[in-house]
Amino acid sequence: TDYDESGTIPNDEIAAIKLRMDHRDALRERLIKACRDGQKSAKQSIFALHRGDTTRASKLLRDVETLYNNDLLTILKEEPSLRSGSLSGVLEEYVEGMMFYTWLHGEDNANGGSSKKPSCKILKPSELPLSVSSEE
């Protein structure tokens, strides 16, 4: 083991800790950026629903699902401690968008919604395409 001049601090261990902290910081930055992008898409889906643009809303919600499954879960599996913080914002907006979409269009999620009359269906947590539990 290589020590500093005083002979008390192991340089190789300090270097390994620094590498780990730098990697965690890079994951955190990727997570924050991805969450911001996902939250923006989820918000835009709600705005699209207000404008009656169901096709765009459906695409934006699918984009959030893809981002969550391909990017966010990958980061969180590697660094579970990053779960708190930015992730809750994107999940809240996504759930709001899905609830509003389903209230308007019922079970017709995959087809971009076709009904002109609100279904008034209330989406249950178990019916969400994403698992939003804190257990993953």
Backbone torsions as a table, in degrees:
resi	resn	phi	psi	omega
1	THR	NA	136.5	179.3
2	ASP	-91.4	127.8	-179.4
3	TYR	-113.7	160.1	175.8
4	ASP	-70.2	-178.1	-177.0
5	GLU	-58.6	-32.3	-178.3
6	SER	-78.0	-15.1	179.5
7	GLY	80.6	11.5	-176.1
8	THR	-111.7	-23.1	-176.2
9	ILE	-108.8	118.3	179.5
10	PRO	-75.7	110.8	-176.0
11	ASN	-60.2	-39.8	-178.1
12	ASP	-66.1	-36.3	178.3
13	GLU	-70.0	-39.8	177.7
14	ILE	-64.2	-41.2	178.7
15	ALA	-64.0	-39.4	178.8
16	ALA	-66.1	-40.0	177.5
17	ILE	-64.3	-42.4	179.5
18	LYS	-62.4	-43.2	177.9
19	LEU	-59.6	-44.5	180.0
20	ARG	-63.6	-42.6	-179.7
21	MET	-68.0	-38.6	176.5
22	ASP	-63.5	-41.6	178.8
23	HIS	-64.7	-44.5	179.0
24	ARG	-62.1	-40.6	179.0
25	ASP	-63.9	-40.0	177.7
26	ALA	-64.6	-41.0	176.2
27	LEU	-62.4	-42.5	179.7
28	ARG	-60.7	-44.1	179.2
29	GLU	-64.2	-41.5	176.5
30	ARG	-62.3	-42.2	179.8
31	LEU	-63.2	-46.1	-179.8
32	ILE	-60.3	-45.1	179.9
33	LYS	-63.8	-45.9	-179.6
34	ALA	-64.3	-40.5	178.1
35	CYS	-63.8	-41.2	178.3
36	ARG	-62.3	-43.4	178.0
37	ASP	-63.4	-44.2	179.6
38	GLY	-65.1	-41.7	179.1
39	GLN	-64.0	-39.9	177.9
40	LYS	-63.2	-44.7	178.6
41	SER	-62.6	-41.9	179.5
42	ALA	-63.8	-42.5	177.5
43	LYS	-62.9	-42.8	-180.0
44	GLN	-64.3	-30.7	177.1
45	SER	-65.0	-38.2	178.4
46	ILE	-66.3	-44.9	177.5
47	PHE	-60.6	-41.1	179.1
48	ALA	-62.3	-40.0	177.7
49	LEU	-63.3	-39.4	177.3
50	HIS	-63.0	-32.7	179.1
51	ARG	-85.3	-4.9	-179.0
52	GLY	84.3	11.5	-179.3
53	ASP	-91.6	75.9	-174.7
54	THR	-65.6	-36.9	-179.3
55	THR	-62.2	-47.0	178.5
56	ARG	-64.1	-42.7	179.9
57	ALA	-59.6	-44.8	-179.9
58	SER	-62.0	-43.6	179.3
59	LYS	-62.6	-44.0	-179.3
60	LEU	-63.4	-40.5	178.0
61	LEU	-66.6	-38.5	175.4
62	ARG	-64.9	-36.3	177.0
63	ASP	-60.9	-41.6	178.5
64	VAL	-63.9	-42.4	178.6
65	GLU	-60.9	-43.3	178.8
66	THR	-63.8	-45.7	178.7
67	LEU	-58.9	-45.7	-179.1
68	TYR	-61.7	-50.3	-175.8
69	ASN	-70.3	-37.2	-174.6
70	ASN	-91.6	-31.2	-174.5
71	ASP	-111.4	-57.1	-172.8
72	LEU	-65.1	-46.2	-179.6
73	LEU	-62.9	-35.1	178.3
74	THR	-61.5	-45.4	179.5
75	ILE	-65.1	-44.9	-176.1
76	LEU	-68.4	-30.1	176.1
77	LYS	-67.7	-36.1	179.3
78	GLU	-77.0	-35.9	-175.8
79	GLU	-137.2	77.8	-176.3
80	PRO	-58.1	-25.2	-178.7
81	SER	-66.1	-12.9	179.5
82	LEU	-84.4	1.8	-177.2
83	ARG	-60.3	-41.5	-178.4
84	SER	-76.8	150.7	178.6
85	GLY	108.7	-121.5	-172.3
86	SER	-59.8	-30.8	-176.3
87	LEU	-60.2	-38.4	-177.1
88	SER	-61.9	-35.4	-179.6
89	GLY	-63.4	-46.0	-179.5
90	VAL	-67.8	-39.0	179.4
91	LEU	-67.1	-39.5	178.0
92	GLU	-61.4	-46.8	-179.6
93	GLU	-66.3	-39.8	179.0
94	TYR	-61.6	-47.3	-179.4
95	VAL	-62.9	-42.0	177.9
96	GLU	-60.8	-44.5	178.5
97	GLY	-63.0	-44.2	179.4
98	MET	-66.2	-39.4	179.4
99	MET	-64.0	-44.8	-179.6
100	PHE	-65.3	-45.8	179.0
101	TYR	-57.5	-47.8	-177.8
102	THR	-68.0	-36.5	177.0
103	TRP	-61.5	-39.2	179.5
104	LEU	-76.1	-40.0	-168.1
105	HIS	-123.0	4.7	176.6
106	GLY	61.9	-136.3	-174.8
107	GLU	-80.7	2.9	-172.3
108	ASP	-83.9	31.4	-174.8
109	ASN	-58.0	-47.5	-173.0
110	ALA	-69.0	-24.3	-174.8
111	ASN	-99.2	10.7	178.0
112	GLY	77.4	9.0	176.5
113	GLY	71.8	133.4	-179.0
114	SER	-130.2	-14.5	-176.9
115	SER	-75.1	140.4	176.5
116	LYS	-88.9	-13.6	-176.9
117	LYS	-108.8	132.0	179.1
118	PRO	-57.1	140.0	178.8
119	SER	-80.4	-25.1	-177.1
120	CYS	61.9	20.4	177.6
121	LYS	-75.1	134.4	175.8
122	ILE	-96.7	122.4	-178.2
123	LEU	-76.3	132.6	176.8
124	LYS	-90.8	150.0	179.5
125	PRO	-53.3	-36.4	-178.6
126	SER	-70.0	-13.3	-179.5
127	GLU	-93.1	-4.8	178.3
128	LEU	-68.9	136.9	176.9
129	PRO	-62.3	-28.2	177.3
130	LEU	-100.1	144.2	171.0
131	SER	-82.7	120.1	-178.0
132	VAL	-109.7	20.4	-179.6
133	SER	-74.4	156.7	179.1
134	SER	-84.8	2.7	-176.1
135	GLU	-86.2	-14.7	-176.7
136	GLU	-81.5	NA	NA
